[in-house]
Amino acid sequence: MRTLRWALLALIVASLHTTSAMADQSVEVNGVVYTLSHVRATHTIGDPAMGGSRANGVYVIISLAMVNNTHRTRTVNPTVCTLTDGGGTVYQTSDTGDAALAMTGDKNASWLDSQVQPGVPRTSDIVFEVPSGKRSFTLTIPASLLSFGRSGKIAISF
């Protein structure tokens, strides 16, 4: 019984620092609502002979729609998002994949910092490289270091 109480307390404490959403739902982080638009997996982005890239595993391209619900401009950095698999392995965004996506002319390719104006929707495409065969992850959108806000989590699969 005591173990169950401690487990419940740990879940409650963890929930104070994270908000979650399932695929095609939204999560709010620091007043910005992030909605998972779509997820796609590919072995190549663009033409590798022309500035594109071929993954050693699989590129996962996540499209996030963002709306700033505050009254002032927010600076977001999609490249600090992470993917975590069921075993707890954490994947950072792929610089090579992001650059290849930008070379294809994708206007939503993520860059270091982007401003999101209040009430003006914006979309960002984020690229991760993961091992072949893994298909379920949790996308973590961290709160800014200075905000003491909650990070957001969205379960994704493809």
Buried (B, 14 or more C-beta within 10 A) or exposed (E): EEEEEEEEEEEEEEEEEBBBBEEEEBBBBBBBBBBBBBBEBBEEBBEEEEEBBBBEBBBBBBBBBBBBEEEEEBEBBBBBBBBBBEEEEEBEBBEBBBBBBBBEEBEBBBEEEBEBEBEEEBEBBBBBBBEEEBBEBBBBBBBBEEEEBBBBBBBBEB
